[in-house]
Amino acid sequence: MSTTLPARYSSDQPGRGGGAPMATWDQITAELPVMAATMRAYLEQIAVVLRPGSVNNTDQCLRSFATYLITHHHGITSIKDIGRAHIEGYKPWLATRPGRSGTPQATPATVAHRLGTLRMFFLRIDEWAWDQAPTRVPMFPGDVPKQHHALPKALDDHTAARLLTAAQNDKRQLVGLSVEFLLRTGLRVGEYTALAADAIVLIGDTHWLHVPVGKLHEDRYLPLHPRLVELVTAYRTTHVPGDHQLLLPRENGKALDRHTVTRFINKAGAAAGLGHIHPHQLRHTLATQAINRGMSLEAIAAMLGHKSMDMTLVYAKIANRTVAEEYFTVAAKVDALYAHPAQLAADDLGPNMARLNREHSRMLGNGYCTRPKVMDCVYETICESCTFFQTTIEFRPTLLAQREDASSKGQVRRAEIYDDLLTGLDNHEAS
């Protein structure tokens, strides 16, 4: 049976804020008292274990479903009467409701959230064996749309290095400090701005950063790079009174906020010739750098304060993508390697290293590199491509020689790294 929601309640027309309004609990209780009692009892139960925001979201989801029932199934009086047909009718009704931002219909994320929350409601009251639970849970996993979650957008090593260099060259000390702090720690902006004055602690001979209770309601400690200790000490000595409660307030003593930190990052980004950068990209950048250089997922999870490994595993996908990009970069040279097996055997694989190609063999700390000359080594410039690498004008002759060497060997990627370093020196000298 279908009916129209009473005019004194709400309508399917957009209300204030653009979204279609839902019935209030007083209105739901007046129409469906037994159902309202079950839903509100459920909210009381989850309020004991969930955060207020999660309870409020569940409140909206349940009221949305009740609004649909009042509108289209007035004969339903209790939760135990809910069947599959009601769920199948609710799904398209929900999907076509006007969105909160004035959009003609709800976003896929909103639909997925409300259906997922409603399904959890049915699952829980069934597990709790409530009298009002339906004989069979009327919702299945397939009722909840799968969401597409794009991989985090991290800065590549060269872009991160350009950003950091530009930030360090900024006349305002707090700009360079903020960008470098976020790049080296992977903190969320809210965590960074909330750091207390005593957040840096010395344990043994290592400085650690105490990150306050934040998004996941947990605090943690992470090792702090010595350079950050120096930068923080220098800034606080110049700008922060000893009794200030925050570690890194603005120069006028006021607390930093997300928007100010975002402006800092993009000021440095503009100076480096980069587009808009979201603060969270710096967090993703550190995680990607770490996993691409062999840091374990468990250590990355601890460093970033992830509550579950599922959050950290996202960066494994980024690493796989990075590996693929590196592979295709050298694919042509690998083809050349396979095209001349006899030459390689003669030049590079002789007994007792006697036939090593002298141009490409290099003695390492514990052996030799025997990379064939047709292959471009992605690690030959591992330090120069690192985010934390810095160089100065005194090394210009060496950088020029390295670039010429790379060009003569046809090592395009390696030559580009030295081109970027030389360009950075030229820009710094010109300014």
ABEGO torsion letter per residue (X at the ends): XBBBBBAABBBABBBBGGBBBBBBAAAAAAABAAAAAAAAAAAAAAAAABBAAAAAAAAAAAAAAAAAAAAABAABABAAABBAAAAAAAAAAAAABBBAAGBABBBAAAAAAAAAAAAAAAAAAAAAGBAABBABBABBAAABBBBBBBBBBBBBAAAAAAAAAAAAABABAAAAAAAAAAAAAGBBAAAAAABBAAABBBBEABBBBBBBBBAAGBBBBBBBBAAAAAAAAAAAAAABBAABABABBBAAGBBBBAAAAAAAAAAAAAAAGBBBBBAAAAAAAAAAAAAAAGBBAAAAAAAAGBABAAAAAAAAAAAAAAAAAAAAAAAAAAAAAAABAAAAAAAAABBGGAABBAAABBBBAAEBBABBAABBBAAAAAAAABAABBBBAAAAAAAAAAAAAAAAAGBAAAAAAAAAAAAAAAAAAAX
